[in-house]
Amino acid sequence: MLPSLTFLKLQLEGVLRNKFEQGHQTSGYLAKLEKLPASYDAYLEFAHSLAVIPMRDNWPYYEPNDLDEIWRECDPARPLGQVGILNLKDSSKRVEAGFLASVCGSMLGKPIEVNPSLLELRQALTSVGEWPLNDYISEETLHALDRRHWSWFETTRGRIRYVAPDDDINYTLMGMMVLEQFGDGFTKRNLRDLWLNHLPISTTWGPERAILMRSGISYLEHDKELFNHSVIEAWPDFMVQGTELCGAAIRADAYGYACPGQPALAAELAWRDASFTHRRTGIYSTMFIAAAIAVAHVQRDPIEIINTALQFVPKRSRFYEITKDCLEMVANADDWLEAYKSINHKYANYCHCDVYQEIGTLINTLRFADNVGDGICKQVMQGNDTDSFGATAGSLLGVYFGPDHLESRWLKPFQDRIHTGLSNFHEQSLCCLAERMGRLPELLQTGRYQVQPSELYVSKNTDLDT
């Protein structure tokens, strides 16, 4: 049952790379790892030693993981309560629009989830007469790009018959379920249980897969250690690499949906979910996205939405510094291509799943989108993790613009059908799920958790064109 020694060594190498990127003094540690005897005891002792690696003397950032410390590092003037005027009926429709748009953005980006650049996509789309992008990806574009994601056969134009399984959509649904069952008081143990019940391990990657494995082992151990709350809190700190990648950020949407005009609450819920698997930038990006979606319910100035969301990020973090820089580039640009050029010129080394450049492009999309469809196209044309940030952009844009700003042609190919990658989850009507998602703001306001399944699956209207 134990993982191989070869795997453990690779994990430790990855953790060391992460530690260096996070400002730790890792000099000599890789050489020390190479000299270790190939044994579980040696690797275990080495893994424990990584927890106390000091920071480099010249490291200018301070990036806590604990929520209280994060709040101390954030803008003290951040809004702690309601922003704008709460209208639950309006927010419900905005959430439905956000969820449907996120599905469209995910499917739009999925066949080209192969880390393309804008230049590559522009050349491919231009060669087939489809620049700028204004529809789902065609097979001709994939031929011109000369690479494609394995899901292309069910996500390209003309082949789409339903919403294909995707991890971004899975996690939004998981966020919905944890809020339905436990409300804003959910715990990491609640998350663990839901993940084990609904997430097949083959649908997860990176830190999520590692933590899901650890969750399964905790079941074998009869939960004895979980009576000590600090143990589950520390899981991401031991033998888990990639804890600053975007895997937590794609789990932010439901918390922004559920908290219209309440960025502080949205960010706190996002922290609770993100810190189950991630650290530092992985946490901050999730809090930022959730806060931005929450503010987008009530704020009409895109720049102010981003400025408000940034108030919920530690000011001495790399994420704050780079996001603030990207915001200034976008605010000073005349169009989205100019802004992209500035962001990509400075942050191109942060590509697929690396968060920083992708958050910059998300800000760019929000500012320059004419409507939801135009926005998800702009996001996907900027490349990198096209389906994940296509989905995030869809959520943000759908909530920002509200209903009636996404043409029915984007939804029609799905035929009101969604195939998720979740176990023990049987809803296949996209309309029903959108309505169910739209109930989240009221659920959190009224405290009506543990909603009965008969309530959740009833749809009064299944016509996607209305």
C-alpha positions in Angstrom: 0.0 0.0 0.0 3.0 2.3 0.5 4.0 4.6 -2.5 7.2 3.7 -4.2 10.5 5.2 -3.1 11.0 6.6 -6.6 7.7 8.4 -6.3 8.5 9.8 -2.8 11.8 11.1 -4.0 10.2 12.9 -6.9 7.6 14.4 -4.5 10.4 15.7 -2.3 12.2 17.2 -5.3 9.0 19.0 -6.2 8.5 20.2 -2.6 12.0 21.6 -2.7 11.3 23.5 -5.9 8.2 25.0 -4.3 10.1 25.9 -1.2 12.6 27.8 -3.2 9.9 29.7 -5.1 8.4 30.6 -1.8 11.6 32.2 -0.6 13.1 29.5 1.6 16.8 28.9 1.8 17.0 25.6 0.0 20.7 25.6 -0.9 22.2 22.2 -0.3 19.0 20.4 0.3 18.8 18.8 -3.2 22.3 17.4 -2.8 21.4 16.1 0.7 18.4 14.3 -0.8 20.5 12.7 -3.5 22.9 11.3 -0.8 20.1 9.8 1.3 19.7 6.0 1.3 16.7 4.8 -0.6 14.5 4.0 2.5 11.2 5.1 3.9 12.7 6.1 7.2 15.3 8.4 5.5 12.8 10.0 3.2 10.3 10.5 6.1 12.9 12.2 8.2 14.0 14.4 5.3 10.3 15.4 4.6 9.9 16.5 8.2 13.0 18.6 8.0 11.6 20.6 5.2 9.0 22.1 7.5 11.7 24.2 9.3 13.7 25.5 6.3 14.4 29.2 7.1 13.5 32.0 4.7 16.2 33.7 2.6 17.5 36.9 4.3 16.6 39.0 1.3 13.1 37.7 0.8 10.8 40.8 0.8 7.4 39.0 1.2 5.4 37.8 4.1 2.8 35.1 3.1 0.8 33.5 5.9 -1.6 30.6 5.6 -3.5 31.1 8.8 -6.7 33.1 8.3 -6.2 35.4 11.3 -2.7 36.2 10.1 -4.0 36.8 6.5 -6.5 39.2 7.8 -3.8 41.1 9.7 -1.9 41.5 6.5 -4.9 42.7 4.4 -6.1 46.2 3.9 -7.6 47.3 7.3 -10.1 49.4 5.4 -11.6 46.4 3.6 -15.4 46.1 3.8 -16.3 43.5 6.4 -20.1 43.5 5.8 -22.6 44.1 3.1 -21.4 46.1 0.0 -24.1 47.7 -2.1 -27.8 46.8 -1.9 -28.7 43.2 -1.5 -31.5 41.9 -3.8 -31.8 38.2 -3.4 -34.0 37.7 -6.4 -31.6 39.6 -8.7 -28.6 37.8 -7.2 -30.3 34.4 -7.8 -30.6 35.2 -11.5 -27.0 36.5 -11.6 -25.8 33.2 -10.1 -27.7 31.2 -12.6 -26.2 33.3 -15.4 -22.7 32.9 -13.8 -23.0 29.1 -13.6 -24.2 28.7 -17.2 -21.5 31.1 -18.4 -18.8 29.2 -16.5 -20.0 26.0 -18.2 -19.8 27.6 -21.6 -16.3 29.1 -20.8 -15.0 25.7 -19.7 -16.3 23.9 -22.8 -15.0 26.7 -25.0 -11.5 26.3 -23.7 -11.4 22.6 -23.2 -10.3 21.3 -26.6 -7.3 23.7 -26.5 -6.3 23.0 -22.8 -2.8 22.5 -24.0 -1.1 25.7 -22.8 -1.3 27.7 -26.0 -0.2 31.3 -26.2 -2.3 34.1 -27.7 0.2 34.2 -30.6 -0.3 30.5 -31.4 -4.1 30.8 -31.1 -4.2 33.9 -33.2 -2.2 32.3 -36.0 -4.3 29.1 -35.9 -7.6 31.0 -35.8 -6.6 33.5 -38.5 -5.5 30.7 -40.8 -9.0 29.3 -40.8 -10.8 32.7 -40.9 -12.0 32.5 -37.2 -10.1 35.3 -35.6 -11.3 36.8 -33.3 -12.9 33.8 -31.7 -16.7 34.0 -31.6 -17.9 30.4 -31.3 -16.8 27.0 -29.9 -13.4 25.7 -31.2 -13.6 24.1 -34.7 -11.7 21.0 -35.8 -10.1 23.2 -38.5 -8.6 25.3 -35.7 -7.3 22.3 -33.9 -5.6 21.1 -37.1 -4.0 24.5 -37.6 -2.9 24.6 -33.9 -1.5 21.1 -34.4 -2.3 19.9 -30.9 -5.4 19.3 -28.9 -6.8 18.1 -25.6 -7.9 14.5 -25.4 -11.5 15.7 -24.8 -11.7 17.4 -28.2 -14.0 14.8 -29.7 -16.9 15.9 -27.4 -16.1 19.6 -27.0 -15.5 20.9 -30.5 -18.1 22.7 -32.6 -20.4 20.4 -34.3 -19.6 17.5 -31.9 -21.0 19.0 -28.7 -24.1 17.1 -27.4 -23.9 17.8 -23.7 -21.6 19.5 -21.2 -18.6 17.2 -21.0 -17.1 16.1 -17.6 -14.6 18.7 -16.3 -12.9 19.2 -13.0 -13.6 22.9 -12.9 -17.4 22.2 -13.1 -17.0 19.3 -10.6 -15.5 21.6 -8.0 -18.2 24.3 -8.4 -20.8 21.6 -7.8 -18.8 20.4 -4.8 -18.9 24.0 -3.4 -22.6 24.1 -4.0 -23.1 20.8 -2.1 -21.0 21.7 0.9 -23.0 25.0 1.3 -26.3 23.2 0.8 -25.5 20.6 3.5 -23.5 22.6 6.0 -23.9 26.3 5.2 -21.2 28.8 6.0 -20.1 26.8 9.0 -18.7 23.9 7.0 -15.4 22.4 8.2 -12.5 20.7 6.4 -13.7 17.4 7.7 -17.0 18.1 5.9 -14.9 18.8 2.8 -13.0 15.6 3.3 -16.1 13.5 3.6 -17.8 15.0 0.5 -14.6 14.6 -1.6 -14.4 11.0 -0.7 -18.1 10.4 -1.5 -18.1 12.3 -4.8 -14.6 12.8 -6.3 -13.1 9.8 -8.1 -9.3 10.1 -7.7 -8.8 10.0 -11.5 -10.7 13.3 -11.8 -8.2 15.1 -9.5 -4.6 16.3 -10.0 -1.7 17.6 -8.0 -2.5 18.7 -4.4 -6.1 17.6 -4.7 -5.1 14.1 -5.6 -2.6 14.0 -2.8 -5.1 15.2 -0.2 -7.8 12.9 -1.5 -5.3 10.0 -1.0 -4.6 11.2 2.5 -8.3 11.5 3.2 -8.8 7.9 2.2 -6.0 6.7 4.5 -7.6 8.6 7.3 -10.7 6.4 6.8 -8.5 3.4 7.2 -7.2 4.8 10.4 -10.8 5.1 11.8 -10.4 8.9 12.1 -8.5 8.6 15.4 -6.1 11.4 14.4 -8.8 13.7 13.2 -10.0 14.3 16.7 -6.9 16.5 16.7 -8.0 19.4 14.4 -4.4 20.5 13.8 -3.6 17.3 11.9 -6.0 17.8 9.0 -5.0 21.4 8.9 -1.4 20.4 8.3 -1.9 17.9 5.5 -0.8 20.2 2.7 2.5 20.9 4.4 3.7 17.4 4.2 4.9 15.7 1.0 2.5 17.8 -1.2 3.9 19.7 -4.1 2.1 22.3 -6.4 0.3 24.0 -3.5 0.4 27.4 -5.2 -1.1 26.2 -8.5 -4.6 27.1 -9.6 -6.4 23.9 -8.4 -7.9 25.8 -5.4 -8.7 28.9 -7.5 -11.1 26.8 -9.6 -13.0 26.0 -6.5 -13.9 29.6 -5.6 -17.0 30.2 -7.7 -19.7 28.8 -5.4 -18.5 30.9 -2.5 -18.8 34.1 -4.6 -22.2 33.0 -5.9 -23.5 32.5 -2.4 -22.3 35.8 -0.9 -23.8 38.7 -3.0 -22.1 41.9 -1.9 -20.3 40.1 1.0 -16.7 39.8 -0.1 -15.4 39.2 3.4 -17.6 36.2 3.9 -16.9 34.9 0.4 -13.2 35.2 1.0 -13.4 33.4 4.3 -15.3 30.5 2.9 -12.9 30.3 0.0 -10.0 30.2 2.5 -11.5 27.3 4.3 -11.8 25.3 1.0 -8.5 26.4 -0.5 -6.4 25.8 2.6 -7.6 22.2 2.7 -5.1 21.5 -0.2 -3.1 24.7 -1.0 -0.8 27.3 0.5 0.1 30.9 0.0 -0.7 32.0 -3.6 -3.0 29.0 -4.0 -5.1 30.3 -1.1 -4.9 34.0 -2.0 -6.0 33.5 -5.6 -9.1 31.6 -4.4 -10.0 34.3 -1.9 -9.5 37.0 -4.5 -11.7 35.3 -7.1 -14.5 34.5 -4.6 -14.4 38.2 -3.3 -14.5 39.5 -6.9 -17.6 37.4 -7.8 -19.3 38.5 -4.6 -18.7 42.1 -5.4 -19.7 41.7 -9.0 -23.3 41.1 -7.8 -23.6 44.8 -6.8 -20.7 46.8 -8.3 -20.7 48.0 -11.9 -17.2 49.3 -12.3 -14.8 46.5 -13.3 -11.7 48.2 -11.9 -13.5 48.8 -8.5 -14.5 45.2 -8.4 -10.9 44.1 -8.7 -9.7 46.8 -6.3 -12.2 45.6 -3.7 -11.2 42.0 -4.1 -7.5 42.9 -3.7 -8.4 44.2 -0.2 -8.8 40.6 0.8 -5.2 39.6 -0.2 -2.1 40.0 2.1 -0.4 43.2 0.9 3.1 41.8 1.4 2.5 38.8 -0.8 3.7 38.1 -4.4 0.1 37.6 -5.4 -0.9 41.1 -4.3 2.1 42.7 -5.9 1.7 41.0 -9.3 -2.1 41.4 -9.4 -1.9 45.0 -8.5 0.7 45.5 -11.3 -1.6 43.7 -13.8 -4.5 45.8 -12.7 -2.6 49.0 -13.5 -1.6 47.6 -16.9 -5.2 46.8 -17.7 -6.5 50.1 -16.4 -4.0 52.1 -18.5 -4.5 50.1 -21.7 -6.7 51.2 -24.6 -7.8 47.7 -25.5 -7.5 44.1 -24.4 -4.7 43.2 -26.8 -2.6 46.1 -25.5 -3.2 45.0 -22.0 -2.4 41.3 -22.8 0.8 42.3 -24.5 2.0 44.2 -21.3 1.0 41.4 -19.0 2.5 38.6 -21.2 5.7 40.6 -21.7 6.3 40.7 -18.0 4.8 37.5 -16.7 5.0 35.0 -19.6 7.1 32.6 -17.5 3.9 32.0 -15.4 1.9 29.9 -17.8 -0.6 27.0 -17.5 -1.9 26.7 -13.9 0.7 29.1 -12.5 -2.0 31.7 -11.5 -0.2 35.1 -11.9 -0.4 35.7 -15.6 -3.8 34.1 -15.7 -5.2 36.4 -13.0 -3.9 39.3 -15.0 -5.8 38.1 -18.1 -8.9 37.6 -16.0 -8.8 41.2 -15.0 -8.2 42.1 -18.7 -11.3 40.1 -19.7 -13.5 41.7 -17.1 -12.6 45.2 -18.1 -12.9 44.8 -21.9 -15.7 42.3 -22.3 -18.7 43.6 -24.2 -20.9 40.8 -23.0 -20.6 37.3 -21.6 -19.9 35.5 -24.9 -17.4 38.1 -26.0 -15.7 37.9 -22.6 -15.2 34.1 -22.5 -13.8 34.3 -26.0 -11.4 37.0 -25.0 -10.3 34.9 -22.0 -9.7 31.8 -24.0 -7.9 33.7 -26.7 -5.3 34.8 -24.1 -4.3 31.1 -23.8 -2.7 29.2 -20.9 -5.2 27.2 -18.8 -8.0 27.9 -21.3 -10.8 25.8 -19.8 -10.2 26.6 -16.1 -9.9 30.4 -16.6 -12.6 30.2 -19.3 -14.9 28.8 -16.5 -13.7 31.4 -13.9 -14.2 34.2 -16.4 -17.7 32.9 -17.2 -18.6 33.0 -13.5 -17.4 36.5 -13.0 -18.9 37.8 -16.2 -22.2 36.0 -15.8 -22.7 37.5 -12.3 -21.4 40.9 -13.4 -23.6 41.2 -16.5 -26.5 39.2 -15.2 -29.1 37.3 -17.2 -29.8 38.0 -20.9 -26.2 38.8 -21.7 -25.3 35.3 -23.0 -26.7 34.4 -26.3 -28.7 31.2 -26.4 -26.4 29.8 -29.2 -23.8 29.2 -26.5 -26.2 26.9 -24.5 -28.1 25.3 -27.3 -25.5 22.6 -28.2 -25.7 21.1 -24.7 -29.4 20.1 -25.1 -29.9 20.8 -21.4 -27.6 17.9 -20.6 -24.6 17.8 -18.3 -22.3 14.9 -17.7 -20.2 15.5 -14.5 -17.3 13.5 -13.3 -18.8 13.1 -9.8 -19.9 9.9 -8.1 -23.3 9.7 -6.4 -24.5 12.8 -8.3 -27.4 12.1 -10.6 -28.7 15.4 -11.9 -28.2 15.7 -15.7 -30.3 18.8 -16.4 -28.2 21.9 -16.9 -31.2 24.1 -16.2 -32.0 22.3 -12.9 -28.4 22.7 -11.8 -28.4 26.4 -12.7 -31.6 26.9 -10.7 -30.2 24.9 -7.8 -27.0 27.0 -7.8 -29.2 30.2 -7.9 -30.7 29.2 -4.5 -27.3 29.6 -2.7 -27.7 33.2 -1.8 -31.1 32.6 -0.1 -29.8 29.4 1.6 -27.0 31.4 3.3 -29.3 34.2 4.2 -32.0 32.0 5.7 -29.9 29.2 7.1 -32.0 26.6 5.3 -29.3 24.0 4.9 -29.7 20.3 4.3 -32.3 21.0 1.6 -34.3 18.0 0.7 -33.5 16.3 -2.7 -37.1 16.8 -3.8 -36.6 20.5 -3.6 -33.3 20.5 -5.3 -34.2 18.7 -8.5 -37.5 20.4 -9.4 -37.2 22.8 -12.3 -40.2 25.0 -13.2 -38.7 25.9 -16.6 -36.3 23.8 -18.7 -36.2 26.1 -21.7 -32.7 27.3 -22.0 -33.6 30.0 -24.6 -35.8 31.9 -22.2 
